[in-house]
Amino acid sequence: MDSIQVDWRKPTVYSECTWHQIAPYIGKMKSSMASSLIRQFTEPGQTIYDPFAGAGTIGLEGWIAGRPVVCGDLSPYAVALTRAKLRPPRDAEDAIQRLEASWAKAVRLAKSVDLGDVPTWVSNFFHRRTLREVLALRTVLLGDRQWFLLSCMLGILHHWRPAFLSHPASHTVPYLMKKRFPRTNFPEMYAYKPVYPRLLLKVHRAFLRTPDTDRHVRRVVRLADAAIPRASLSEQGISAIITSPPYMNSLSYARDNRLRLWFLGVPDHRLHEAMLSPNKPRFLRLMGTLLPQWADLLPRDAPVVLVLGAVRRDGRSHDLPDAVVNQVRERRCELAVTAVCRNVIPDSRRTRGNCRSIRQDTIIVLRKRA
């Protein structure tokens, strides 16, 4: 049996690589957990596959540890964020030079930006001049595939603090805070906010703590379904799978990122909701499809490390880790359960203070039978 030794209780906000903090992502894995699992279950040079990349935490920690990584996700926001972390500029100076060049293009483009096609729910977040600048720069960064700068801009897209771009709003989940900050009492919070100086400061913050990485290590990021054919991955030489599948529909990965998704070209987040936040039957069907695919993909004795949550919704508890373990045993595929480790999630780690849905993390280790 495998042993799991992970201490993810200590805060990492002042010690982790600041690329992890480019932009928020609800429900993301703690970087210390990802790092520990990678170092316990893989060796340098072994390729890690994360089919549910999310915020790119496993991908970045894998690269830092000298492991080639292959990451995939169905969310354009997750993919943009993961690309940003795995393909950053060489240093802060390089990032600022890229920003200056992109901004010069955006200034010329901003004059012709038409706000008439912007949905009201989007325009309500911004001063019109700020919105015009954001849209122009978004177009430039997408066209030039500047994922790092684009993700930095998405990271300051909405908040109530002065360093951000929107009218007073929450940070992780976009909703306006007009009652807390009425326009009559806080007129400065609704004024024009120039994009360039705020984004410049954000780029500097992103390079406060950066790792010594080998840029020759292979890093692949795909906008792709987790259940993709083996042939499309076999050439990557996958040695391990480490991932955190979506916790049923306890977190709304599309709705809670709807403003960022809109700026990435997703006009209606609801079209992605069922795929990114599956309900229990869809989740179990997905896992039933993936388990034999993973077994077929991996070499003998290779690990599959899953981080899952026990979910409480609609007054009922759903033990997803137990359901996955049962699927492994019932399907009699080439994977065997070799370790299960449970840990209660402290309230201090919750994005929403009153969140009651996910009460513990469970790490499951499967291995392909030798």
C-alpha positions as CSV (number, residue, x, y, z in Angstrom):
1,M,0.0,0.0,0.0
2,D,1.1,3.6,-0.7
3,S,1.6,6.0,2.1
4,I,0.6,9.6,1.7
5,Q,2.3,12.4,3.7
6,V,0.9,15.8,2.9
7,D,0.7,18.8,5.2
8,W,-1.5,21.3,3.5
9,R,-2.6,23.1,6.6
10,K,0.1,25.8,6.7
11,P,-0.7,29.0,4.7
12,T,1.3,29.4,1.5
13,V,0.2,32.9,0.3
14,Y,3.6,34.5,1.4
15,S,5.8,31.6,0.4
16,E,4.6,30.1,-2.9
17,C,5.6,31.2,-6.3
18,T,3.6,34.3,-7.1
19,W,2.7,32.9,-10.6
20,H,0.1,30.9,-8.6
21,Q,-1.5,34.2,-7.6
22,I,-1.9,35.7,-11.1
23,A,-5.7,35.4,-11.0
24,P,-8.3,33.8,-8.6
25,Y,-9.8,30.4,-9.3
26,I,-12.5,29.1,-7.0
27,G,-11.8,25.7,-5.5
28,K,-8.2,25.5,-6.7
29,M,-5.8,23.0,-5.1
30,K,-3.3,24.3,-2.6
31,S,0.2,24.6,-4.1
32,S,1.9,22.8,-1.2
33,M,-0.4,19.8,-1.6
34,A,0.3,19.6,-5.3
35,S,4.0,19.9,-4.7
36,S,4.0,17.2,-2.1
37,L,2.0,14.7,-4.2
38,I,4.2,15.3,-7.2
39,R,7.4,14.7,-5.3
40,Q,6.0,11.6,-3.6
41,F,4.6,9.8,-6.6
42,T,6.9,10.9,-9.5
43,E,10.5,11.2,-10.3
44,P,12.3,14.1,-12.1
45,G,11.8,13.6,-15.9
46,Q,8.6,11.6,-15.6
47,T,5.7,13.2,-17.4
48,I,2.6,14.1,-15.4
49,Y,-0.9,14.4,-17.0
50,D,-3.5,16.6,-15.3
51,P,-6.8,16.3,-17.3
52,F,-8.6,18.7,-15.0
53,A,-6.0,21.5,-14.9
54,G,-8.2,24.2,-13.4
55,A,-5.9,27.0,-12.1
56,G,-2.8,25.1,-13.4
57,T,-1.5,24.4,-9.9
58,I,-0.3,20.9,-10.6
59,G,1.2,21.9,-13.9
60,L,3.2,24.7,-12.4
61,E,4.4,22.7,-9.5
62,G,5.3,19.8,-11.8
63,W,7.4,22.1,-14.0
64,I,9.1,23.6,-10.9
65,A,9.9,20.0,-9.8
66,G,11.5,19.2,-13.2
67,R,8.6,17.1,-14.5
68,P,7.3,17.4,-18.0
69,V,3.5,18.2,-17.8
70,V,0.5,17.7,-20.0
71,C,-2.5,19.7,-18.9
72,G,-6.1,19.9,-20.2
73,D,-9.4,21.5,-19.3
74,L,-12.7,22.4,-21.0
75,S,-12.8,25.9,-19.5
76,P,-11.2,28.6,-21.7
77,Y,-10.4,30.5,-18.4
78,A,-8.6,27.5,-16.9
79,V,-6.6,27.0,-20.1
80,A,-5.6,30.6,-20.4
81,L,-4.5,30.6,-16.7
82,T,-2.6,27.4,-17.1
83,R,-0.8,28.6,-20.2
84,A,0.1,31.8,-18.4
85,K,1.8,29.9,-15.6
86,L,3.6,27.4,-17.8
87,R,4.7,29.8,-20.5
88,P,5.6,33.0,-18.6
89,P,7.9,35.7,-19.8
90,R,11.6,35.2,-18.9
91,D,11.5,37.8,-16.2
92,A,9.8,41.0,-15.1
93,E,11.7,43.1,-17.7
94,D,10.6,40.8,-20.5
95,A,7.0,41.0,-19.3
96,I,7.0,44.8,-19.1
97,Q,8.5,45.1,-22.6
98,R,5.7,42.8,-23.9
99,L,3.1,44.9,-22.0
100,E,4.5,48.2,-23.5
101,A,4.3,46.7,-27.0
102,S,0.8,45.4,-26.5
103,W,-0.4,48.6,-24.9
104,A,0.8,50.7,-27.8
105,K,-1.3,48.5,-30.1
106,A,-4.3,48.7,-27.8
107,V,-4.2,52.6,-27.6
108,R,-4.6,52.7,-31.3
109,L,-7.4,50.2,-31.3
110,A,-9.3,51.7,-28.4
111,K,-10.5,54.6,-30.4
112,S,-12.5,52.3,-32.7
113,V,-13.9,50.0,-29.9
114,D,-17.7,49.9,-30.1
115,L,-19.5,49.3,-26.8
116,G,-22.8,48.8,-28.4
117,D,-22.5,45.0,-28.5
118,V,-21.4,44.7,-24.9
119,P,-24.1,43.1,-22.7
120,T,-25.5,45.4,-20.0
121,W,-24.5,42.9,-17.3
122,V,-20.9,43.3,-18.4
123,S,-20.8,47.0,-19.0
124,N,-22.4,47.6,-15.5
125,F,-19.0,46.6,-14.0
126,F,-16.9,49.3,-15.6
127,H,-16.6,53.0,-16.4
128,R,-17.0,53.3,-20.2
129,R,-13.5,54.5,-20.8
130,T,-12.0,51.7,-18.7
131,L,-14.1,49.1,-20.5
132,R,-13.0,50.4,-23.9
133,E,-9.3,50.1,-22.8
134,V,-9.9,46.6,-21.4
135,L,-11.6,45.4,-24.6
136,A,-8.9,46.8,-26.9
137,L,-6.1,45.2,-24.8
138,R,-8.0,42.0,-24.6
139,T,-8.2,41.9,-28.4
140,V,-4.5,42.5,-28.7
141,L,-3.4,40.0,-26.1
142,L,-5.7,37.2,-27.5
143,G,-4.4,37.9,-31.0
144,D,-0.8,37.7,-30.0
145,R,-1.4,34.8,-27.6
146,Q,0.1,36.7,-24.7
147,W,-1.5,34.4,-22.0
148,F,0.5,35.7,-19.1
149,L,-0.4,39.4,-19.6
150,L,-4.0,38.4,-20.4
151,S,-4.3,36.4,-17.2
152,C,-2.8,39.3,-15.2
153,M,-5.5,41.5,-16.6
154,L,-8.2,39.0,-15.8
155,G,-6.7,38.9,-12.3
156,I,-7.4,42.6,-11.7
157,L,-10.7,42.6,-13.6
158,H,-13.1,43.0,-10.7
159,H,-12.7,43.9,-7.0
160,W,-13.5,46.9,-4.7
161,R,-9.9,47.8,-4.1
162,P,-8.3,50.7,-6.0
163,A,-5.7,48.5,-7.8
164,F,-8.5,46.8,-9.8
165,L,-10.5,47.8,-12.8
166,S,-14.2,47.5,-12.0
167,H,-16.7,49.4,-10.0
168,P,-16.9,47.9,-6.4
169,A,-17.4,44.2,-6.8
170,S,-16.2,41.0,-5.1
171,H,-13.0,39.4,-6.3
172,T,-13.4,35.7,-6.8
173,V,-17.0,35.6,-7.9
174,P,-18.3,38.7,-9.9
175,Y,-21.1,40.5,-8.3
176,L,-21.5,44.3,-7.8
177,M,-21.4,45.6,-4.3
178,K,-23.6,48.7,-4.7
179,K,-25.3,48.4,-1.3
180,R,-22.0,48.2,0.5
181,F,-20.5,51.0,-1.6
182,P,-23.4,53.3,-2.9
183,R,-22.3,55.6,-5.7
184,T,-23.5,58.7,-3.8
185,N,-21.2,57.9,-0.8
186,F,-18.2,56.5,-2.8
187,P,-18.1,58.4,-6.1
188,E,-14.4,57.7,-6.5
189,M,-15.0,54.0,-6.7
190,Y,-17.1,54.5,-9.9
191,A,-14.6,56.8,-11.6
192,Y,-12.5,56.0,-14.7
193,K,-9.6,53.6,-13.8
194,P,-6.8,53.6,-16.3
195,V,-5.8,50.1,-17.2
196,Y,-2.0,50.4,-18.0
197,P,-0.7,51.5,-14.6
198,R,-2.8,49.0,-12.8
199,L,-1.7,46.2,-15.0
200,L,1.9,47.3,-14.8
201,L,1.8,47.0,-11.0
202,K,0.1,43.6,-11.3
203,V,2.9,42.3,-13.5
204,H,5.5,43.5,-10.9
205,R,3.6,41.6,-8.2
206,A,3.5,38.5,-10.4
207,F,7.3,38.4,-10.3
208,L,7.8,38.9,-6.6
209,R,8.7,35.2,-6.0
210,T,9.6,33.2,-9.1
211,P,11.2,29.7,-9.2
212,D,14.3,28.6,-11.0
213,T,12.8,26.6,-13.8
214,D,14.2,24.7,-16.8
215,R,12.5,26.1,-19.8
216,H,13.5,23.1,-21.9
217,V,11.1,20.9,-19.9
218,R,8.1,20.0,-22.0
219,R,4.9,21.8,-21.1
220,V,1.7,21.0,-23.0
221,V,-1.7,22.7,-22.4
222,R,-4.8,21.7,-24.3
223,L,-8.4,23.0,-24.4
224,A,-9.7,19.4,-24.3
225,D,-12.2,17.0,-22.8
226,A,-10.7,14.7,-20.2
227,A,-12.1,11.7,-22.1
228,I,-10.0,12.1,-25.2
229,P,-8.7,9.2,-27.2
230,R,-5.5,7.5,-26.0
231,A,-3.9,8.0,-29.4
232,S,-3.7,11.8,-28.8
233,L,-1.8,11.3,-25.5
234,S,0.3,8.1,-26.1
235,E,3.1,10.1,-27.8
236,Q,3.5,12.2,-24.6
237,G,4.8,9.2,-22.6
238,I,2.6,9.8,-19.6
239,S,4.2,8.3,-16.4
240,A,1.6,9.5,-13.8
241,I,-1.8,11.1,-13.6
242,I,-2.3,13.7,-10.8
243,T,-5.6,15.6,-10.9
244,S,-8.5,17.0,-9.0
245,P,-11.8,16.3,-10.9
246,P,-14.7,18.8,-10.5
247,Y,-16.5,18.2,-7.3
248,M,-19.9,17.3,-8.8
249,N,-21.8,20.6,-9.1
250,S,-20.9,21.9,-5.7
251,L,-18.8,24.6,-7.3
252,S,-20.0,26.6,-10.4
253,Y,-16.8,26.9,-12.4
254,A,-18.7,28.7,-15.3
255,R,-21.1,30.9,-13.4
256,D,-18.4,32.0,-10.9
257,N,-16.0,32.9,-13.7
258,R,-18.6,34.3,-16.0
259,L,-17.1,37.8,-16.4
260,R,-13.6,36.4,-17.2
261,L,-15.1,33.9,-19.5
262,W,-17.0,36.6,-21.4
263,F,-13.8,38.5,-22.0
264,L,-12.3,35.2,-23.4
265,G,-15.1,34.9,-25.9
266,V,-17.7,32.9,-24.1
267,P,-21.0,34.8,-24.6
268,D,-23.1,32.6,-22.3
269,H,-21.5,30.8,-19.4
270,R,-24.6,28.6,-19.0
271,L,-23.5,26.7,-22.1
272,H,-20.5,25.5,-20.2
273,E,-22.0,24.9,-16.8
274,A,-23.0,21.3,-17.1
275,M,-19.6,20.3,-18.6
276,L,-17.5,22.2,-16.0
277,S,-19.7,21.4,-13.0
278,P,-21.3,18.1,-13.6
279,N,-24.1,16.7,-11.4
280,K,-23.6,13.4,-9.6
281,P,-24.8,11.0,-12.4
282,R,-22.8,12.9,-15.0
283,F,-19.7,12.9,-12.8
284,L,-19.9,9.2,-12.1
285,R,-20.4,8.4,-15.8
286,L,-17.4,10.5,-16.6
287,M,-15.3,8.7,-14.1
288,G,-16.5,5.4,-15.4
289,T,-15.3,6.4,-18.8
290,L,-11.9,7.7,-17.6
291,L,-10.8,4.9,-15.4
292,P,-10.3,2.3,-18.1
293,Q,-8.8,5.0,-20.4
294,W,-6.3,5.9,-17.8
295,A,-5.4,2.3,-17.2
296,D,-4.8,1.8,-20.9
297,L,-2.7,5.0,-21.1
298,L,-0.3,4.3,-18.2
299,P,2.7,1.9,-17.9
300,R,2.6,-0.9,-15.3
301,D,2.6,0.2,-11.6
302,A,2.1,3.9,-12.6
303,P,0.0,6.0,-10.2
304,V,-3.2,7.8,-10.6
305,V,-3.6,10.4,-7.8
306,L,-7.1,11.9,-7.4
307,V,-8.0,14.7,-5.0
308,L,-11.8,14.6,-4.4
309,G,-14.3,16.0,-1.9
310,A,-17.2,14.8,0.1
311,V,-20.0,17.0,-1.0
312,R,-23.2,18.1,0.8
313,R,-26.0,19.4,-1.4
314,D,-29.8,19.6,-1.1
315,G,-29.6,18.4,2.5
316,R,-27.8,15.2,1.5
317,S,-24.2,14.1,1.8
318,H,-22.5,12.6,-1.3
319,D,-19.2,10.7,-0.6
320,L,-17.6,11.0,-4.1
321,P,-14.4,9.4,-3.0
322,D,-16.2,6.3,-1.9
323,A,-18.2,6.3,-5.2
324,V,-15.0,6.4,-7.2
325,V,-13.4,3.6,-5.2
326,N,-16.5,1.5,-5.7
327,Q,-16.3,2.1,-9.4
328,V,-12.7,1.0,-9.5
329,R,-13.5,-2.2,-7.8
330,E,-16.8,-3.0,-9.7
331,R,-15.3,-2.3,-13.1
332,R,-12.3,-4.6,-12.5
333,C,-10.1,-2.5,-14.7
334,E,-6.4,-2.6,-14.4
335,L,-6.3,0.0,-11.7
336,A,-6.2,-0.9,-8.0
337,V,-6.7,1.3,-4.9
338,T,-3.5,1.5,-2.9
339,A,-4.1,4.4,-0.6
340,V,-6.9,6.7,0.7
341,C,-6.2,9.8,2.9
342,R,-8.9,12.1,4.2
343,N,-8.5,15.6,5.6
344,V,-11.1,18.1,6.9
345,I,-10.9,21.4,5.2
346,P,-10.6,24.3,7.7
347,D,-13.0,27.3,7.3
348,S,-9.9,29.5,6.7
349,R,-9.4,27.8,3.4
350,R,-12.9,28.5,2.1
351,T,-13.4,31.1,-0.6
352,R,-17.0,31.7,0.7
353,G,-17.2,32.0,4.4
354,N,-20.6,30.4,4.6
355,C,-19.8,27.5,2.2
356,R,-21.0,24.2,3.6
357,S,-20.8,22.0,0.5
358,I,-17.2,20.6,0.6
359,R,-16.1,19.6,4.1
360,Q,-13.0,17.5,3.4
361,D,-10.4,16.6,0.8
362,T,-9.7,13.0,0.1
363,I,-6.6,11.8,-1.8
364,I,-7.0,8.5,-3.6
365,V,-4.0,6.7,-5.0
366,L,-4.6,4.1,-7.7
367,R,-1.9,2.1,-9.5
368,K,-2.0,0.1,-12.7
369,R,-1.6,-3.5,-11.7
370,A,1.9,-4.9,-12.3
